[in-house]
Amino acid sequence: MAYKRNLLAIIIIFITLLAGLTHAEPNDAASQFLALQVEGDPYMVWFDKGKILYSQTAYKEAVEAFSKIGKDAPPDVLDESLYLTANSMLETGNYDDAISYVNTISNKSRIYPFVLYTKAMVNLKTGDEKIAIDNLEEVSKYIKSAQAAKVNQNGEQKGQKNETEHLAHRANLTLGFIYLEKEGYTDAIKYFSAVPKESPFHEKALFGLGWTYARMGRWVRSIVFWEELSSSYPDSHYSREVVPYIGYAYTKLNAYGKAIEQNGSALTYYRNMTAKLSDLKKEVQNISRNKSPNNSIDKLARAAGLLEDKELSAGLRLYAGLVSMEEYLGQASPGISYEIESLINTSKKKRADILDDIYEKALADLEHLQEQILESSIDTTLEMVQNLRLEGGGQISNDMIFVNHD
């Protein structure tokens, strides 16, 4: 069926996104930054350089910077540099080296849960699913330990524990989708249900739960989770995916009256979404004309999130990485040298080019999404007609007909 094909495509895209395999355009400033002489503790200079280069998705240069850190560096610095080196290898498809690096990090390290997650992602990419599941299950166990460790900790440690807890939720989510794809529905439900409401991954867990019950033919449960998803996260990409299927689920239950009602709700949802998209398009057009980066990044990030566009997100990540580099260079030396000033200027030019690309792509993607929503609304109207026929006839209210006001 069409919804099964759509589900499989979404699962594949989702797992790819979890792996973080997003590549940006080559960063011209990366090699200059790598070669630049910066004063300070050599370990920390190379560590900071590596992290900034990694944030710019300049993975080759990041690996080179981290390689300058000797084994006698402070343990936390050494562990994190090895971890980020492994992630750089993962991003560039060098899976054997990625595993080699993460295997050098002790299980006593504070970042070990994150190391396990990276191992899982490498094993998923290389087809070692069983090992990946074992890694993820081990990560998921850190939820309880992270919660227990929150008591009587300072702010920095609390932040670390919160990150670990979020990672454990992410592991549960990934396990849920793995088992859903394998048709292991009981396990999928177990792992999706372990993601709490306060987690940033809750909306995706609701999406997964709804599809798991749909694949089991338990349409009442699917409706419960899909309706919670669409009401709690109306702007979510995942809500847009399931809204058309709620009415379909009611038809599977022979509840044609409820299906008609849901079709009407879906049309209202589409009408509200197209209005939001129109407003967002106007905002993006305005910041494109005014060229005001400080006031536009948040709006562009909102557009990237609404569109679930990995290229837009990658561009924004590179932009933020360049900003971090400029701030670092401004503080790295007592005076601004010619080389540093030249690199900052190169970075600023690169950021301006990135914004131009993001503006153009965001506008095109918003336009395309509006077209998709219009098509979905037409399909929903046709489904409503079918439901009315099955129910024995009736009229469609004018309030339920989608109108494109843009």
C-alpha positions in Angstrom: 0.0 0.0 0.0 1.1 3.6 -0.5 1.3 4.4 3.2 3.6 1.5 3.7 6.0 2.7 1.0 5.9 6.2 2.4 6.7 4.8 5.9 9.7 2.8 4.7 11.1 5.9 2.9 10.6 8.0 6.0 12.3 5.4 8.2 15.3 5.3 6.0 15.5 9.1 5.9 15.1 9.3 9.6 17.9 6.8 10.4 20.2 8.6 8.0 19.4 11.9 9.7 20.1 10.3 13.1 23.5 9.3 11.9 24.2 12.9 11.2 25.4 12.4 7.6 25.1 16.0 6.5 27.8 17.5 4.3 28.2 21.1 3.5 30.1 22.9 0.7 33.9 22.9 1.2 35.0 25.6 3.5 37.7 27.8 2.0 38.7 29.2 5.4 39.3 25.8 7.0 42.9 25.2 5.6 43.9 28.8 6.4 42.6 28.4 10.0 44.4 25.1 10.4 47.7 26.6 9.3 47.3 29.8 11.3 49.8 30.3 14.3 47.8 30.9 17.5 49.3 31.6 20.9 48.5 29.4 23.9 48.8 26.0 25.4 49.5 23.7 22.3 47.0 21.0 23.5 44.2 23.5 23.9 45.0 25.4 20.7 44.8 22.3 18.6 41.8 21.0 20.6 39.9 24.3 20.1 40.9 24.5 16.4 39.7 20.9 15.9 36.3 21.6 17.5 35.8 24.7 15.4 36.7 22.9 12.2 34.4 20.1 13.1 31.6 22.5 13.7 32.2 23.8 10.2 32.0 20.2 8.8 35.6 20.5 7.7 36.3 17.0 8.8 39.6 16.4 7.1 41.1 19.5 8.7 39.5 18.7 12.0 41.2 15.2 12.0 44.5 16.9 11.2 44.1 19.3 14.1 43.2 16.6 16.6 46.2 14.5 15.4 48.5 17.2 16.9 47.3 16.4 20.4 49.7 14.1 22.1 48.8 11.1 24.3 50.1 13.0 27.4 47.3 15.6 27.0 44.7 15.9 29.8 42.4 12.8 29.7 39.2 14.8 29.0 40.9 16.6 26.1 42.4 13.5 24.7 39.1 11.5 24.9 37.0 14.2 23.3 39.5 14.7 20.5 39.5 10.9 19.8 35.7 10.9 19.9 35.4 13.8 17.4 38.1 12.3 15.2 36.0 9.1 15.1 32.9 11.1 14.2 34.8 12.9 11.5 35.7 9.5 10.1 32.1 8.4 10.3 31.0 11.5 8.4 33.4 10.9 5.6 32.6 7.1 5.4 35.9 5.9 6.8 34.2 3.3 9.1 37.1 1.1 10.0 39.1 4.1 11.3 36.1 5.4 13.1 35.7 2.2 15.1 39.5 2.1 15.7 39.4 5.5 17.3 36.3 5.0 19.5 37.8 1.7 20.7 40.7 3.5 22.3 38.4 5.5 24.6 37.9 3.9 28.1 34.5 2.9 29.3 35.3 5.1 32.4 35.3 8.2 30.3 32.6 10.8 30.9 31.8 10.8 27.2 31.5 7.0 26.9 27.7 6.9 26.3 28.4 9.1 23.2 31.2 6.8 22.1 28.7 3.9 22.2 26.2 5.8 20.1 28.9 6.6 17.5 29.8 2.9 17.5 26.1 2.1 16.9 25.9 4.5 13.9 29.1 3.0 12.4 27.7 -0.5 12.8 24.4 0.5 11.2 26.2 1.9 8.2 28.3 -1.2 7.8 25.3 -3.6 8.2 26.3 -5.0 11.6 22.7 -4.4 12.9 22.9 -6.8 15.9 26.1 -5.1 17.2 24.4 -1.7 16.7 21.4 -2.8 18.6 23.6 -4.0 21.5 25.4 -0.6 21.5 22.1 1.3 21.5 20.6 -0.8 24.3 23.7 -0.1 26.4 23.2 3.6 25.7 19.6 3.4 26.7 20.5 2.2 30.2 22.1 5.6 30.9 18.7 7.2 31.4 18.5 5.9 35.0 22.1 6.7 35.8 21.7 10.2 34.4 18.6 10.9 36.4 20.1 9.6 39.6 23.2 11.7 39.1 21.3 15.0 38.8 20.9 15.3 42.6 23.5 17.6 44.3 25.5 18.3 41.1 26.8 21.7 40.0 25.4 23.3 36.8 28.1 22.0 34.4 27.6 18.4 35.6 23.9 18.8 35.4 24.3 19.9 31.8 26.4 16.8 31.1 23.8 14.5 32.7 21.0 16.1 30.7 22.9 15.6 27.5 23.5 11.9 28.5 19.8 11.5 29.3 18.8 13.0 25.9 21.2 10.7 24.2 19.6 7.7 25.9 16.2 8.9 24.7 17.7 9.2 21.2 19.0 5.6 21.5 15.5 4.4 22.4 14.1 6.2 19.5 16.6 4.7 17.1 15.9 1.3 18.4 12.2 1.8 17.9 12.7 2.6 14.2 15.0 -0.3 13.8 12.5 -2.7 15.2 9.7 -1.2 13.3 11.5 -1.8 10.1 12.3 -5.3 11.2 8.5 -5.8 12.0 9.5 -6.4 15.6 6.4 -4.4 16.8 6.5 -5.4 20.5 10.1 -4.2 20.8 9.3 -1.1 18.7 6.5 -0.1 21.1 8.7 -0.7 24.1 11.4 1.6 22.9 9.2 4.3 21.5 7.2 4.4 24.8 10.4 4.9 26.7 10.8 8.4 25.2 9.0 10.8 27.7 7.1 13.9 26.9 9.9 16.2 28.1 12.3 14.7 25.6 13.2 16.6 22.4 12.5 13.3 20.6 9.0 12.9 21.8 7.2 14.0 18.6 9.2 11.4 16.6 8.3 8.7 19.2 4.6 9.5 18.7 5.1 9.3 15.0 6.8 5.9 15.4 4.1 4.6 17.8 1.3 5.6 15.4 3.0 3.8 12.5 3.8 0.7 14.6 0.2 0.2 15.6 -0.9 0.9 12.0 1.4 -1.8 10.7 -0.2 -4.1 13.3 -3.7 -3.1 12.1 -4.6 -1.6 15.5 -6.1 1.6 14.0 -7.6 2.9 17.2 -4.2 3.1 18.9 -2.7 4.7 15.7 -5.3 7.4 15.8 -4.6 8.1 19.5 -0.9 8.7 18.8 -1.3 10.5 15.5 -3.9 12.9 17.0 -1.6 13.6 19.9 1.2 14.3 17.5 -0.7 16.7 15.3 -2.2 18.6 18.3 1.0 18.8 20.3 3.4 19.5 17.4 1.2 21.1 14.6 4.2 22.6 12.7 6.2 19.4 12.8 7.2 17.6 9.6 6.0 14.4 11.2 2.5 15.9 11.8 2.3 16.8 8.1 3.1 13.2 7.3 0.3 11.7 9.5 -2.6 14.1 9.1 -3.8 12.6 5.9 -3.7 9.1 7.4 -6.0 9.8 10.4 -9.1 9.9 8.2 -7.8 6.8 6.4 -7.5 5.1 9.8 -11.1 5.9 10.6 -12.2 4.3 7.3 -10.4 1.2 8.3 -12.6 1.1 11.3 -15.7 1.7 9.2 -16.2 5.0 11.1 -17.0 7.0 8.0 -18.6 9.8 10.0 -15.5 10.3 12.0 -13.4 10.0 8.8 -15.4 12.9 7.3 -14.9 14.9 10.5 -11.2 14.3 10.4 -11.0 15.2 6.7 -12.5 18.5 7.6 -9.9 18.9 10.4 -7.2 18.1 7.9 -8.4 20.8 5.5 -8.3 23.3 8.4 -4.8 22.1 9.3 -3.7 22.6 5.6 -5.3 26.1 5.5 -3.5 27.1 8.7 -0.2 25.6 7.4 -0.3 27.5 4.1 -1.0 30.8 6.0 2.1 30.1 8.2 4.2 29.3 5.1 3.1 32.5 3.4 4.1 34.5 6.4 7.4 32.8 6.7 8.1 33.3 3.0 7.5 37.0 3.4 9.9 37.1 6.4 12.6 35.3 4.4 12.0 37.7 1.4 12.4 40.7 3.7 15.6 39.5 5.3 16.9 38.6 1.9 16.4 42.2 0.7 17.6 43.8 3.9 20.7 41.6 4.3 20.4 41.7 8.1 22.1 38.5 9.3 21.7 39.2 13.1 17.9 39.4 12.7 17.5 36.6 10.2 19.4 33.5 11.5 16.6 32.5 13.9 14.0 32.9 11.1 16.1 30.8 8.7 16.6 28.2 11.4 12.8 28.1 11.9 12.4 27.6 8.1 15.0 24.8 8.1 13.2 23.1 11.0 9.8 23.5 9.4 11.1 22.1 6.1 13.2 19.3 7.6 15.8 20.3 5.0 19.3 18.9 5.8 21.0 21.2 3.3 19.6 24.3 5.0 20.6 22.9 8.4 24.1 22.2 7.1 24.4 25.7 5.8 23.3 27.2 9.1 25.7 24.9 10.9 28.6 26.1 8.7 27.5 29.7 9.3 27.6 29.2 13.1 31.0 27.4 12.8 32.4 30.4 11.0 31.1 32.8 13.6 32.7 30.7 16.3 36.0 30.8 14.4 35.8 34.6 14.1 35.1 35.0 17.8 38.0 32.7 18.7 40.4 34.6 16.5 39.3 37.9 18.0 40.4 36.5 21.4 43.3 34.3 20.5 46.1 36.9 20.3 46.9 40.1 22.1 46.7 42.0 18.7 45.0 41.3 15.4 47.7 40.2 12.9 47.4 40.6 9.1 46.8 36.9 8.8 44.0 36.8 11.3 42.4 39.9 9.9 42.5 38.4 6.4 41.0 35.1 7.6 38.2 36.9 9.4 37.4 38.9 6.3 37.4 35.6 4.2 35.1 34.1 6.8 32.7 37.0 6.7 32.5 36.9 2.9 31.9 33.1 3.1 29.0 33.8 5.6 27.5 36.3 3.2 27.6 33.8 0.4 26.1 31.1 2.7 23.2 33.4 3.6 22.5 34.1 -0.1 22.3 30.4 -0.8 20.1 29.8 2.2 17.7 32.6 1.3 17.3 31.2 -2.2 16.9 27.6 -1.2 14.5 28.4 1.7 12.2 30.4 -0.6 12.2 27.6 -3.2 11.6 25.0 -0.6 8.8 27.0 1.0 7.1 27.4 -2.3 7.4 23.7 -3.0 6.0 22.8 0.4 3.0 25.0 -0.3 2.4 23.2 -3.5 2.6 19.8 -1.7 0.1 21.0 0.9 -2.3 22.2 -1.8 -2.1 18.8 -3.4 -2.7 17.1 -0.1 -5.7 19.2 0.5 -7.1 18.2 -2.9 -6.5 14.6 -2.1 -8.2 15.0 1.3 -11.3 16.7 -0.4 -11.6 13.7 -2.7 -11.3 11.3 0.2 -14.1 13.2 1.9 -16.3 12.8 -1.2 -15.5 9.0 -1.1 -16.4 8.9 2.6 -19.7 10.7 2.0 -20.6 8.2 -0.7 -19.8 5.3 1.6 -21.8 6.9 4.4 -24.8 7.4 2.1 -24.4 10.9 0.7 -24.3 14.4 2.1 -22.9 17.8 1.5 -19.5 19.3 2.0 -19.5 22.5 4.0 -18.0 25.6 2.3 -15.9 26.0 5.5 -14.2 22.7 4.7 -13.0 23.6 1.2 -9.4 24.5 1.1 -8.6 27.9 -0.4 -5.1 29.0 -1.3 -5.0 32.6 -0.1 -1.4 33.3 -1.2 
